[in-house]
Amino acid sequence: MTQSKKAPLLKIVLLASTGFFMFVCMDSLAKFLGSVMPVTQAVWGRFFFHFIAMGVYFLIFRPKINLTKNFRIQILRSILMVTATFFMFNSLQRFDLVDIYVVFFSAPLIVAILSAYFLKDVLSYKGFFLMILSFGSIIYSLGPSMKVLSPELIFPLVPPICWALYQFFTKVISKNNDPFASVFYTAITGTIIFSIYIFFNWVPLEKNIYWIPLMVMGLSGFVSHFILIQAIQLSNLSFVTNFQYSQLLWSTIINFLIFGVPFDVNKIFGVIGIIVFGILFIKTEGKKNN
């Protein structure tokens, strides 16, 4: 019995860690592709090849999917995700990879505020204190490294807001949410929007080999979403969400190994604070729903 209980837990940990690691790899590819082609074409590739990979999977395995439930909210969630991706890919060309992820982790704080105001899910005193500590860690980690007064700051600020709203609407329909439907709507919405734009604004690729990372990026988008869906189905959303903070570690390592950005002591301490206080915040507030 003990082994049978440990095996699923190990599987969940591996799935969640791998899924969030692949998200960082996808963003790293986007950072590279944005330097050799228009960012809009990189965004198009992310959704188009995601949609192709998803289509192949559905043709082979034919999973059950209900596209009629919560149609309007699904479309709204998809638009939020597409908007977040567009601004994220643009911010990757303007800011440091780790700084972007640090800003991105203000999303749980935004979700908490939205839930408290609209869903009357009031924060506990401990949760409120942890939220303040998490926000303080974000400010400390960024320090003077980001161009605080630059108009370009809008690019890394929009993704966490959109992601927070995406999670908020996910919470609204959580009892009737079909995870595969969410993946479908996101992929097809992004594909349609950017295919129309790219049709009139296509810029020929300088090298045909760039098609490979473009396809890999889209495939990574589908596989990472699919893996996280599996993890959530085996466990629960709050437990899997804890592993999202591993993106800060992955991005710090990739930032150093691939983009040559040295480790910063202040940033490392700030990242540790974000992870610790963020996980404690999720655990504290998650207990109220159990």
C-alpha positions, 0 to 999 in steps of 0.5 A, spaced: 500 500 500 505 504 501 509 503 494 502 504 491 501 511 494 508 513 493 508 512 486 502 516 484 505 522 488 512 521 484 508 521 478 505 528 479 511 531 482 515 529 475 509 531 471 508 538 474 516 539 474 517 537 467 510 541 465 513 548 468 520 546 465 517 546 458 514 552 459 521 556 461 524 552 455 518 555 450 519 562 453 527 561 452 526 559 444 521 565 444 526 569 446 531 567 441 526 567 435 524 574 437 531 576 435 531 573 428 524 574 426 518 579 427 515 577 434 508 576 431 511 570 427 514 567 433 507 568 437 503 565 430 508 559 430 507 558 438 499 557 437 499 554 430 504 548 431 500 547 438 494 547 434 497 542 429 500 537 435 493 537 438 489 536 432 494 529 431 493 527 438 485 528 438 485 524 431 489 518 434 486 518 441 480 521 440 479 523 447 472 526 449 471 533 449 465 538 451 466 544 447 459 547 449 460 548 456 461 555 458 463 557 451 463 565 452 468 564 458 472 559 455 473 564 449 474 570 454 479 566 457 483 564 451 483 571 449 486 573 455 491 567 454 493 569 447 494 577 450 499 574 455 503 570 450 503 576 445 506 581 451 510 575 454 514 574 447 515 582 446 517 583 453 522 577 452 526 581 447 526 587 452 528 584 459 532 579 462 528 572 462 529 572 470 526 579 471 520 577 467 518 571 471 519 575 477 514 580 475 510 574 472 509 571 479 505 577 482 499 573 478 497 569 485 497 576 488 492 579 483 488 572 483 487 573 491 485 580 490 480 579 485 477 573 489 476 577 495 473 582 491 468 578 487 468 571 490 468 574 497 474 569 498 477 574 504 484 573 505 486 570 512 490 574 516 496 569 515 495 569 508 495 577 507 501 577 511 504 572 506 502 576 500 505 582 503 512 578 504 511 575 497 510 582 494 516 585 498 520 579 495 518 581 488 520 588 489 527 586 492 529 581 487 527 586 481 532 591 485 534 596 480 535 591 474 529 593 470 527 599 467 522 601 472 520 608 469 520 605 462 514 605 458 516 598 455 515 596 462 507 595 460 510 588 456 512 584 462 506 587 466 500 585 462 502 577 462 501 577 470 494 581 469 492 577 464 494 570 467 491 572 473 484 574 470 485 567 466 486 563 473 480 567 476 475 565 470 478 558 471 476 558 478 469 561 476 467 555 472 472 550 476 466 545 477 464 545 470 471 546 467 473 541 461 481 541 461 482 539 454 476 544 452 481 549 455 487 547 451 483 547 444 480 554 445 486 557 447 490 554 441 484 555 436 483 562 438 491 564 438 491 560 431 486 564 428 488 571 430 495 571 428 494 567 422 489 572 419 495 578 421 501 573 419 497 572 412 498 580 410 504 581 414 509 575 413 516 576 413 520 571 409 525 567 414 532 569 413 534 561 414 529 555 413 532 552 419 528 557 424 522 553 422 525 547 427 525 551 433 518 554 431 515 548 430 519 545 437 516 551 441 509 550 438 510 542 440 512 544 447 506 549 448 502 543 447 506 538 451 507 542 457 499 544 457 497 536 456 502 534 462 500 539 467 492 537 465 495 530 467 498 532 473 491 536 475 487 530 474 491 526 478 492 531 484 489 538 485 490 544 482 493 547 488 498 542 489 500 542 482 500 550 482 506 550 487 511 547 482 510 553 478 515 557 482 520 552 479 520 556 473 524 561 477 529 556 478 529 554 471 529 561 468 535 563 473 539 556 470 537 557 463 539 565 463 546 563 465 547 557 461 544 560 455 544 567 455 550 568 459 547 572 465 551 572 471 548 570 478 546 576 482 546 575 489 540 579 491 536 576 485 537 569 488 535 571 495 529 575 492 527 569 488 528 564 494 523 569 498 518 569 492 518 561 492 517 560 500 512 565 501 508 564 495 508 556 496 506 558 504 501 563 501 498 557 496 498 552 502 494 557 507 489 559 502 488 553 499 486 550 506 480 554 506 477 550 500 478 543 503 
